[in-house]
Amino acid sequence: MANFQDRGPPSTAAVAIGTAIVSGLAGYFLGQASSIGLFDSTPAPARRSKEGNAGPKSDSSSSDDEFDTEAVPDAQSSSDESEAQDLGELKTFPGNTEECKLVLVVRNDLGMTKGKIAAQCSHATLACYKAMIRADPSHPVLKQWERMGQAKIALKVDNEEDMLMLQAQAVSLGLCAQVIHDAGRTQIASGSATALGIGPAPKSKIDEVTSHLKLL
């Protein structure tokens, strides 16, 4: 019988077959181990989830968050005001070549800060724009206002009664007129009428309503 040392090196085929057998056995036992939970990887995602929850949270008292939080109720109340006006009554002023503008009338008796006033004027602008879009997405006055630079003028009024009278007068002329009511979370009482948006409309038509008012 030949000694082990006398045998030649294994052939390439034998090495390949042996490697395949070992790989197959290793794969089989690894699969069995995984099936009984020896290689359970669920803790890692749990740790990642916990780390994600422990991340820095936004400061709800920041000025940006306060502004955004307050903007939502104001926008909703402006939508309610939009529904109160029959949008079908908005005039198109056919053949108008005059400059169009949007007027923002702010109550001067509420003592609002500059930032508060800016927020209310923004809500009034958006409310008027959305109301015009709902009435007619291709409204000629709205398109002309957009083409000519979207002129906006800020004026002031002494009290809510005068503001509502201006709104009624504007509506009677076929103008878009939207009143903004504040949510009352910071400076003023809830439901207070803070700003009135009139237009966009031809300059002369809006001046029939607001020409006597002073700049803000």
C-alpha positions as CSV (number, residue, x, y, z in Angstrom):
1,M,0.0,0.0,0.0
2,A,1.3,3.5,-0.9
3,N,2.1,5.8,1.9
4,F,0.2,9.1,2.2
5,Q,3.4,10.9,1.5
6,D,3.9,9.0,-1.7
7,R,0.5,10.3,-3.1
8,G,0.6,13.1,-5.6
9,P,-1.1,16.5,-5.1
10,P,-4.9,16.4,-5.5
11,S,-6.2,17.3,-8.9
12,T,-8.0,20.6,-9.7
13,A,-11.3,18.7,-10.1
14,A,-10.9,17.2,-6.6
15,V,-10.2,20.6,-5.1
16,A,-13.2,22.1,-6.8
17,I,-15.5,19.3,-5.6
18,G,-14.2,19.5,-2.1
19,T,-14.7,23.3,-2.0
20,A,-18.3,22.9,-3.3
21,I,-19.1,20.3,-0.6
22,V,-17.6,22.5,2.2
23,S,-19.5,25.6,0.9
24,G,-22.7,23.7,0.8
25,L,-22.4,22.4,4.3
26,A,-21.5,25.8,5.6
27,G,-24.5,27.4,3.9
28,Y,-26.8,24.7,5.3
29,F,-25.6,25.1,8.9
30,L,-25.7,28.9,8.7
31,G,-29.3,28.7,7.4
32,Q,-30.3,26.4,10.3
33,A,-28.7,28.8,12.8
34,S,-30.5,31.8,11.3
35,S,-33.8,30.0,11.4
36,I,-33.6,29.4,15.1
37,G,-32.7,33.0,15.8
38,L,-28.9,32.8,16.5
39,F,-28.4,35.7,14.1
40,D,-31.4,37.9,14.9
41,S,-30.7,41.4,13.7
42,T,-33.8,43.2,15.2
43,P,-31.9,45.0,18.0
44,A,-30.0,47.1,15.6
45,P,-33.0,48.8,14.0
46,A,-34.5,49.2,17.5
47,R,-31.3,51.1,18.5
48,R,-31.5,53.2,15.4
49,S,-35.1,54.0,16.1
50,K,-34.3,54.9,19.7
51,E,-31.5,57.2,18.5
52,G,-33.8,58.8,16.1
53,N,-36.4,59.6,18.8
54,A,-33.7,61.0,21.0
55,G,-32.6,63.6,18.4
56,P,-33.0,67.3,18.9
57,K,-36.6,68.6,19.0
58,S,-37.7,71.9,17.5
59,D,-38.3,74.7,20.0
60,S,-42.0,75.5,19.8
61,S,-41.4,78.8,21.4
62,S,-39.3,80.1,18.6
63,S,-40.6,83.1,16.6
64,D,-40.8,81.1,13.3
65,D,-42.9,78.4,14.9
66,E,-45.1,80.9,16.5
67,F,-45.6,82.6,13.2
68,D,-46.5,79.4,11.4
69,T,-48.8,78.1,14.1
70,E,-50.8,81.3,14.1
71,A,-51.0,81.6,10.3
72,V,-53.1,78.4,10.0
73,P,-56.2,79.7,11.9
74,D,-56.0,83.1,10.2
75,A,-55.9,81.4,6.8
76,Q,-58.9,79.3,7.7
77,S,-60.9,82.3,9.0
78,S,-60.1,84.2,5.8
79,S,-61.5,81.3,3.8
80,D,-64.7,81.6,5.8
81,E,-64.9,85.3,4.9
82,S,-64.3,84.4,1.3
83,E,-67.4,82.2,1.3
84,A,-69.5,85.0,2.7
85,Q,-69.0,87.0,-0.4
86,D,-70.7,85.9,-3.6
87,L,-67.7,85.4,-5.8
88,G,-69.9,85.5,-8.9
89,E,-70.5,89.2,-8.2
90,L,-66.8,90.1,-8.9
91,K,-66.6,92.4,-11.9
92,T,-64.1,91.7,-14.7
93,F,-63.9,95.4,-15.9
94,P,-63.7,94.4,-19.6
95,G,-61.4,96.6,-21.7
96,N,-59.6,98.0,-18.7
97,T,-56.1,99.3,-19.4
98,E,-55.6,101.0,-16.1
99,E,-53.1,99.8,-13.5
100,C,-54.5,97.3,-11.1
101,K,-53.6,97.2,-7.4
102,L,-54.4,95.5,-4.1
103,V,-55.1,97.6,-1.0
104,L,-54.5,96.3,2.5
105,V,-56.4,98.1,5.2
106,V,-55.1,97.5,8.7
107,R,-56.8,98.4,12.0
108,N,-54.8,101.1,13.8
109,D,-56.5,100.7,17.2
110,L,-55.3,97.2,18.0
111,G,-51.7,98.1,18.8
112,M,-50.2,95.3,16.7
113,T,-46.5,95.0,16.3
114,K,-44.8,95.4,12.9
115,G,-44.4,91.7,12.6
116,K,-48.0,91.1,13.5
117,I,-49.2,93.6,10.9
118,A,-46.9,92.0,8.3
119,A,-48.5,88.6,9.0
120,Q,-52.0,89.9,8.8
121,C,-51.3,91.7,5.5
122,S,-49.9,88.5,4.1
123,H,-53.0,86.6,5.1
124,A,-55.2,89.3,3.5
125,T,-53.2,89.2,0.3
126,L,-53.4,85.4,0.0
127,A,-57.1,85.5,0.8
128,C,-57.9,87.9,-2.0
129,Y,-55.7,86.0,-4.5
130,K,-57.4,82.7,-3.7
131,A,-60.8,84.2,-3.8
132,M,-60.2,85.6,-7.3
133,I,-58.8,82.3,-8.4
134,R,-61.9,80.5,-7.2
135,A,-64.1,82.9,-9.0
136,D,-62.2,82.6,-12.3
137,P,-58.7,81.2,-12.6
138,S,-58.2,83.4,-15.8
139,H,-59.8,86.5,-14.3
140,P,-58.6,89.4,-16.6
141,V,-58.0,91.8,-13.7
142,L,-56.0,89.2,-11.8
143,K,-53.9,88.4,-14.8
144,Q,-53.3,92.1,-15.5
145,W,-52.3,92.7,-11.9
146,E,-49.8,89.8,-12.1
147,R,-48.3,91.2,-15.3
148,M,-47.9,94.7,-14.0
149,G,-46.0,93.9,-10.8
150,Q,-48.7,93.1,-8.3
151,A,-48.9,96.5,-6.7
152,K,-49.9,96.5,-3.0
153,I,-50.7,99.6,-0.9
154,A,-51.0,99.4,3.0
155,L,-53.5,101.8,4.6
156,K,-54.9,102.2,8.1
157,V,-58.3,102.5,9.6
158,D,-59.4,103.5,13.1
159,N,-61.7,100.7,14.1
160,E,-63.5,97.5,13.1
161,E,-66.8,99.3,12.3
162,D,-65.1,101.5,9.7
163,M,-63.3,98.5,8.2
164,L,-66.5,96.5,7.8
165,M,-68.1,99.6,6.1
166,L,-65.2,99.7,3.6
167,Q,-65.7,96.0,2.9
168,A,-69.4,96.4,2.2
169,Q,-68.7,99.4,-0.1
170,A,-66.1,97.4,-2.0
171,V,-68.4,94.4,-2.4
172,S,-71.2,96.7,-3.7
173,L,-68.8,97.8,-6.5
174,G,-68.0,94.3,-7.5
175,L,-64.6,94.2,-5.9
176,C,-63.0,91.3,-4.0
177,A,-62.9,92.2,-0.3
178,Q,-61.6,89.8,2.4
179,V,-61.5,90.4,6.1
180,I,-58.9,88.6,8.2
181,H,-59.8,87.5,11.8
182,D,-57.0,86.7,14.2
183,A,-56.7,83.5,16.2
184,G,-55.9,85.4,19.4
185,R,-52.9,83.4,20.4
186,T,-50.4,86.2,21.0
187,Q,-51.3,89.9,21.1
188,I,-55.0,90.5,20.6
189,A,-58.4,88.9,21.3
190,S,-59.5,85.9,19.4
191,G,-61.7,86.6,16.4
192,S,-60.6,90.2,16.1
193,A,-60.8,91.6,12.6
194,T,-57.3,92.8,11.9
195,A,-56.9,93.5,8.2
196,L,-59.0,94.0,5.0
197,G,-57.8,93.2,1.5
198,I,-59.5,94.9,-1.4
199,G,-58.7,93.9,-5.0
200,P,-56.9,93.4,-7.1
201,A,-58.9,95.8,-9.2
202,P,-58.4,98.9,-11.4
203,K,-56.8,101.7,-9.3
204,S,-59.7,104.2,-9.8
205,K,-62.3,101.7,-8.6
206,I,-60.4,100.9,-5.4
207,D,-59.8,104.6,-4.9
208,E,-63.6,105.1,-4.7
209,V,-63.5,103.1,-1.5
210,T,-60.1,103.9,0.1
211,S,-58.9,107.3,-1.3
212,H,-59.6,109.0,2.1
213,L,-57.5,106.7,4.1
214,K,-53.9,107.4,5.1
215,L,-50.9,105.3,4.5
216,L,-50.0,102.8,7.2
